[in-house]
Amino acid sequence: MAPNLFIFFRNLFCPIYLFQKGERLEGSITKDEHWDSPVPGTYRYIPSRGWHLIRRDDAEEDEKEPQPVVYCRIVHRYLLASDMERRCRWYTVVQEEGGEPERCLFFRLDDGYTWVIGWDKRGKFIPGPYRRWCYDKEAMTMRRMDSMSRRQAFL
């Protein structure tokens, strides 16, 4: 017996439902494109899995395993998933003076020095505008960037 009584009785009294088939797609549903960013190369769209890098421009052969590509809503462009993972770190910070420490997921910007809070403790995305943070190596903590540390970051 079918696990769903509705489906069981529908098929019993209207057997036409047993013989219907879904729409067939003609041709390949994968799509290849050449992109210049994040890495110049050929990218393939795989249904239900998204875009993947399959061949770099400077490589002779295809990648052994396609590298997934994700859209980063912080920098508004596509990044390799491995690069996205490298740029994200969990830190516990106090966002407001006198507030409680919160665990947040930080994202490192392209300069390699500046961090922004992109996700809260539950992993929910936080849309901008973003306050800038930097990692204090002496205290081993994150701190908000002031105008002096911004100048030092670019020297």
ChimeraX commands (.cxc) that place a marker at each C-alpha (Angstrom):
marker #1 position 0.00,0.00,0.00 radius 0.5
marker #1 position 1.20,3.50,-0.77 radius 0.5
marker #1 position 2.43,5.53,2.20 radius 0.5
marker #1 position 0.00,8.31,1.24 radius 0.5
marker #1 position -3.69,7.32,1.10 radius 0.5
marker #1 position -4.53,10.19,-1.24 radius 0.5
marker #1 position -2.04,8.95,-3.85 radius 0.5
marker #1 position -3.23,5.37,-3.40 radius 0.5
marker #1 position -6.91,6.20,-4.03 radius 0.5
marker #1 position -6.09,8.65,-6.82 radius 0.5
marker #1 position -4.15,5.94,-8.67 radius 0.5
marker #1 position -6.85,3.37,-7.92 radius 0.5
marker #1 position -9.75,5.42,-9.31 radius 0.5
marker #1 position -7.88,7.48,-11.95 radius 0.5
marker #1 position -5.11,5.28,-13.39 radius 0.5
marker #1 position -4.27,7.98,-15.96 radius 0.5
marker #1 position -1.96,9.47,-13.30 radius 0.5
marker #1 position 0.19,6.33,-13.48 radius 0.5
marker #1 position 0.98,6.89,-17.17 radius 0.5
marker #1 position 1.70,10.63,-17.24 radius 0.5
marker #1 position 5.29,11.66,-17.70 radius 0.5
marker #1 position 6.98,14.98,-17.07 radius 0.5
marker #1 position 8.25,17.27,-19.79 radius 0.5
marker #1 position 11.41,16.13,-21.48 radius 0.5
marker #1 position 14.26,18.54,-22.04 radius 0.5
marker #1 position 15.99,18.34,-25.39 radius 0.5
marker #1 position 19.78,18.57,-25.38 radius 0.5
marker #1 position 22.21,19.21,-22.57 radius 0.5
marker #1 position 21.15,21.29,-19.59 radius 0.5
marker #1 position 24.73,22.11,-18.61 radius 0.5
marker #1 position 26.07,25.42,-19.82 radius 0.5
marker #1 position 29.72,26.42,-20.37 radius 0.5
marker #1 position 30.93,30.03,-20.27 radius 0.5
marker #1 position 34.27,31.82,-20.20 radius 0.5
marker #1 position 34.75,34.21,-17.27 radius 0.5
marker #1 position 37.64,36.53,-16.42 radius 0.5
marker #1 position 36.81,36.61,-12.71 radius 0.5
marker #1 position 37.44,35.14,-10.13 radius 0.5
marker #1 position 40.03,33.16,-12.14 radius 0.5
marker #1 position 40.23,33.40,-15.94 radius 0.5
marker #1 position 38.89,30.14,-17.29 radius 0.5
marker #1 position 35.95,28.06,-18.42 radius 0.5
marker #1 position 33.05,27.65,-16.03 radius 0.5
marker #1 position 30.22,25.12,-16.24 radius 0.5
marker #1 position 26.74,25.40,-14.79 radius 0.5
marker #1 position 25.68,22.08,-13.26 radius 0.5
marker #1 position 21.95,21.94,-12.45 radius 0.5
marker #1 position 21.16,22.00,-8.72 radius 0.5
marker #1 position 24.90,22.39,-7.95 radius 0.5
marker #1 position 25.66,25.82,-9.43 radius 0.5
marker #1 position 28.72,27.12,-11.27 radius 0.5
marker #1 position 32.07,25.30,-11.23 radius 0.5
marker #1 position 35.52,26.12,-12.62 radius 0.5
marker #1 position 36.41,23.29,-15.00 radius 0.5
marker #1 position 39.49,24.68,-16.80 radius 0.5
marker #1 position 41.87,27.56,-16.14 radius 0.5
marker #1 position 43.09,29.55,-19.14 radius 0.5
marker #1 position 46.75,28.80,-18.41 radius 0.5
marker #1 position 46.16,25.03,-17.93 radius 0.5
marker #1 position 46.53,22.37,-20.60 radius 0.5
marker #1 position 43.94,20.01,-19.12 radius 0.5
marker #1 position 40.66,20.28,-17.23 radius 0.5
marker #1 position 40.64,20.40,-13.43 radius 0.5
marker #1 position 40.63,16.98,-11.78 radius 0.5
marker #1 position 37.55,18.02,-9.81 radius 0.5
marker #1 position 35.46,21.04,-10.77 radius 0.5
marker #1 position 35.92,23.83,-8.22 radius 0.5
marker #1 position 32.63,25.32,-7.00 radius 0.5
marker #1 position 32.06,29.06,-7.35 radius 0.5
marker #1 position 29.83,31.05,-4.97 radius 0.5
marker #1 position 28.48,34.60,-5.10 radius 0.5
marker #1 position 29.73,36.76,-2.24 radius 0.5
marker #1 position 27.13,39.33,-1.24 radius 0.5
marker #1 position 29.70,41.37,0.68 radius 0.5
marker #1 position 32.05,42.17,-2.23 radius 0.5
marker #1 position 29.29,41.66,-4.86 radius 0.5
marker #1 position 31.14,39.22,-7.09 radius 0.5
marker #1 position 31.83,35.52,-7.58 radius 0.5
marker #1 position 34.60,33.83,-5.58 radius 0.5
marker #1 position 35.92,30.29,-5.56 radius 0.5
marker #1 position 34.38,28.41,-2.62 radius 0.5
marker #1 position 37.87,27.59,-1.30 radius 0.5
marker #1 position 38.76,31.31,-1.32 radius 0.5
marker #1 position 35.51,32.14,0.46 radius 0.5
marker #1 position 36.29,29.59,3.18 radius 0.5
marker #1 position 39.82,31.01,3.61 radius 0.5
marker #1 position 38.44,34.52,4.04 radius 0.5
marker #1 position 35.83,33.64,6.71 radius 0.5
marker #1 position 36.67,33.28,10.43 radius 0.5
marker #1 position 34.64,33.09,13.62 radius 0.5
marker #1 position 35.57,35.60,16.36 radius 0.5
marker #1 position 33.90,36.68,19.59 radius 0.5
marker #1 position 33.59,40.47,19.84 radius 0.5
marker #1 position 31.72,43.14,21.78 radius 0.5
marker #1 position 29.93,45.20,19.15 radius 0.5
marker #1 position 28.64,47.98,21.43 radius 0.5
marker #1 position 30.28,49.38,24.53 radius 0.5
marker #1 position 28.87,47.68,27.60 radius 0.5
marker #1 position 27.29,44.98,25.46 radius 0.5
marker #1 position 27.68,41.26,25.71 radius 0.5
marker #1 position 30.30,39.42,23.66 radius 0.5
marker #1 position 28.85,37.89,20.49 radius 0.5
marker #1 position 30.27,35.23,18.22 radius 0.5
marker #1 position 30.25,36.49,14.62 radius 0.5
marker #1 position 31.56,35.27,11.30 radius 0.5
marker #1 position 34.00,37.79,9.85 radius 0.5
marker #1 position 34.92,38.17,6.18 radius 0.5
marker #1 position 38.37,39.46,5.11 radius 0.5
marker #1 position 38.26,42.09,2.37 radius 0.5
marker #1 position 40.56,42.24,-0.65 radius 0.5
marker #1 position 43.21,44.38,1.08 radius 0.5
marker #1 position 44.05,41.41,3.33 radius 0.5
marker #1 position 43.91,43.51,6.50 radius 0.5
marker #1 position 40.33,44.71,6.90 radius 0.5
marker #1 position 37.55,42.46,8.19 radius 0.5
marker #1 position 33.77,42.99,8.30 radius 0.5
marker #1 position 31.03,41.12,10.16 radius 0.5
marker #1 position 29.05,39.28,7.50 radius 0.5
marker #1 position 27.03,36.75,9.50 radius 0.5
marker #1 position 25.63,36.63,13.03 radius 0.5
marker #1 position 25.97,33.81,15.58 radius 0.5
marker #1 position 23.19,31.80,13.87 radius 0.5
marker #1 position 24.85,32.11,10.46 radius 0.5
marker #1 position 22.27,34.62,9.17 radius 0.5
marker #1 position 23.68,37.06,6.61 radius 0.5
marker #1 position 23.95,40.69,7.73 radius 0.5
marker #1 position 23.53,43.14,4.83 radius 0.5
marker #1 position 25.72,46.27,4.88 radius 0.5
marker #1 position 26.77,48.96,5.52 radius 0.5
marker #1 position 29.66,47.31,7.31 radius 0.5
marker #1 position 31.90,48.59,10.07 radius 0.5
marker #1 position 35.55,47.80,9.52 radius 0.5
marker #1 position 37.49,45.66,11.94 radius 0.5
marker #1 position 41.12,44.56,12.13 radius 0.5
marker #1 position 42.89,41.73,13.89 radius 0.5
marker #1 position 45.09,42.89,16.75 radius 0.5
marker #1 position 48.02,40.46,16.80 radius 0.5
marker #1 position 49.25,41.57,20.23 radius 0.5
marker #1 position 45.90,41.13,21.98 radius 0.5
marker #1 position 44.87,38.25,19.67 radius 0.5
marker #1 position 41.39,39.80,19.26 radius 0.5
marker #1 position 39.38,41.74,16.72 radius 0.5
marker #1 position 39.00,45.48,17.23 radius 0.5
marker #1 position 37.23,48.24,15.36 radius 0.5
marker #1 position 39.37,50.18,12.95 radius 0.5
marker #1 position 39.93,53.82,13.71 radius 0.5
marker #1 position 41.33,56.41,11.32 radius 0.5
marker #1 position 44.92,55.73,12.48 radius 0.5
marker #1 position 44.76,51.98,11.85 radius 0.5
marker #1 position 43.16,52.62,8.43 radius 0.5
marker #1 position 46.13,54.77,7.45 radius 0.5
marker #1 position 48.60,52.15,8.70 radius 0.5
marker #1 position 46.81,49.46,6.71 radius 0.5
marker #1 position 47.53,51.24,3.44 radius 0.5
marker #1 position 51.18,52.20,4.11 radius 0.5
marker link #1:1,2 radius 0.2
marker link #1:2,3 radius 0.2
marker link #1:3,4 radius 0.2
marker link #1:4,5 radius 0.2
marker link #1:5,6 radius 0.2
marker link #1:6,7 radius 0.2
marker link #1:7,8 radius 0.2
marker link #1:8,9 radius 0.2
marker link #1:9,10 radius 0.2
marker link #1:10,11 radius 0.2
marker link #1:11,12 radius 0.2
marker link #1:12,13 radius 0.2
marker link #1:13,14 radius 0.2
marker link #1:14,15 radius 0.2
marker link #1:15,16 radius 0.2
marker link #1:16,17 radius 0.2
marker link #1:17,18 radius 0.2
marker link #1:18,19 radius 0.2
marker link #1:19,20 radius 0.2
marker link #1:20,21 radius 0.2
marker link #1:21,22 radius 0.2
marker link #1:22,23 radius 0.2
marker link #1:23,24 radius 0.2
marker link #1:24,25 radius 0.2
marker link #1:25,26 radius 0.2
marker link #1:26,27 radius 0.2
marker link #1:27,28 radius 0.2
marker link #1:28,29 radius 0.2
marker link #1:29,30 radius 0.2
marker link #1:30,31 radius 0.2
marker link #1:31,32 radius 0.2
marker link #1:32,33 radius 0.2
marker link #1:33,34 radius 0.2
marker link #1:34,35 radius 0.2
marker link #1:35,36 radius 0.2
marker link #1:36,37 radius 0.2
marker link #1:37,38 radius 0.2
marker link #1:38,39 radius 0.2
marker link #1:39,40 radius 0.2
marker link #1:40,41 radius 0.2
marker link #1:41,42 radius 0.2
marker link #1:42,43 radius 0.2
marker link #1:43,44 radius 0.2
marker link #1:44,45 radius 0.2
marker link #1:45,46 radius 0.2
marker link #1:46,47 radius 0.2
marker link #1:47,48 radius 0.2
marker link #1:48,49 radius 0.2
marker link #1:49,50 radius 0.2
marker link #1:50,51 radius 0.2
marker link #1:51,52 radius 0.2
marker link #1:52,53 radius 0.2
marker link #1:53,54 radius 0.2
marker link #1:54,55 radius 0.2
marker link #1:55,56 radius 0.2
marker link #1:56,57 radius 0.2
marker link #1:57,58 radius 0.2
marker link #1:58,59 radius 0.2
marker link #1:59,60 radius 0.2
marker link #1:60,61 radius 0.2
marker link #1:61,62 radius 0.2
marker link #1:62,63 radius 0.2
marker link #1:63,64 radius 0.2
marker link #1:64,65 radius 0.2
marker link #1:65,66 radius 0.2
marker link #1:66,67 radius 0.2
marker link #1:67,68 radius 0.2
marker link #1:68,69 radius 0.2
marker link #1:69,70 radius 0.2
marker link #1:70,71 radius 0.2
marker link #1:71,72 radius 0.2
marker link #1:72,73 radius 0.2
marker link #1:73,74 radius 0.2
marker link #1:74,75 radius 0.2
marker link #1:75,76 radius 0.2
marker link #1:76,77 radius 0.2
marker link #1:77,78 radius 0.2
marker link #1:78,79 radius 0.2
marker link #1:79,80 radius 0.2
marker link #1:80,81 radius 0.2
marker link #1:81,82 radius 0.2
marker link #1:82,83 radius 0.2
marker link #1:83,84 radius 0.2
marker link #1:84,85 radius 0.2
marker link #1:85,86 radius 0.2
marker link #1:86,87 radius 0.2
marker link #1:87,88 radius 0.2
marker link #1:88,89 radius 0.2
marker link #1:89,90 radius 0.2
marker link #1:90,91 radius 0.2
marker link #1:91,92 radius 0.2
marker link #1:92,93 radius 0.2
marker link #1:93,94 radius 0.2
marker link #1:94,95 radius 0.2
marker link #1:95,96 radius 0.2
marker link #1:96,97 radius 0.2
marker link #1:97,98 radius 0.2
marker link #1:98,99 radius 0.2
marker link #1:99,100 radius 0.2
marker link #1:100,101 radius 0.2
marker link #1:101,102 radius 0.2
marker link #1:102,103 radius 0.2
marker link #1:103,104 radius 0.2
marker link #1:104,105 radius 0.2
marker link #1:105,106 radius 0.2
marker link #1:106,107 radius 0.2
marker link #1:107,108 radius 0.2
marker link #1:108,109 radius 0.2
marker link #1:109,110 radius 0.2
marker link #1:110,111 radius 0.2
marker link #1:111,112 radius 0.2
marker link #1:112,113 radius 0.2
marker link #1:113,114 radius 0.2
marker link #1:114,115 radius 0.2
marker link #1:115,116 radius 0.2
marker link #1:116,117 radius 0.2
marker link #1:117,118 radius 0.2
marker link #1:118,119 radius 0.2
marker link #1:119,120 radius 0.2
marker link #1:120,121 radius 0.2
marker link #1:121,122 radius 0.2
marker link #1:122,123 radius 0.2
marker link #1:123,124 radius 0.2
marker link #1:124,125 radius 0.2
marker link #1:125,126 radius 0.2
marker link #1:126,127 radius 0.2
marker link #1:127,128 radius 0.2
marker link #1:128,129 radius 0.2
marker link #1:129,130 radius 0.2
marker link #1:130,131 radius 0.2
marker link #1:131,132 radius 0.2
marker link #1:132,133 radius 0.2
marker link #1:133,134 radius 0.2
marker link #1:134,135 radius 0.2
marker link #1:135,136 radius 0.2
marker link #1:136,137 radius 0.2
marker link #1:137,138 radius 0.2
marker link #1:138,139 radius 0.2
marker link #1:139,140 radius 0.2
marker link #1:140,141 radius 0.2
marker link #1:141,142 radius 0.2
marker link #1:142,143 radius 0.2
marker link #1:143,144 radius 0.2
marker link #1:144,145 radius 0.2
marker link #1:145,146 radius 0.2
marker link #1:146,147 radius 0.2
marker link #1:147,148 radius 0.2
marker link #1:148,149 radius 0.2
marker link #1:149,150 radius 0.2
marker link #1:150,151 radius 0.2
marker link #1:151,152 radius 0.2
marker link #1:152,153 radius 0.2
marker link #1:153,154 radius 0.2
marker link #1:154,155 radius 0.2
view
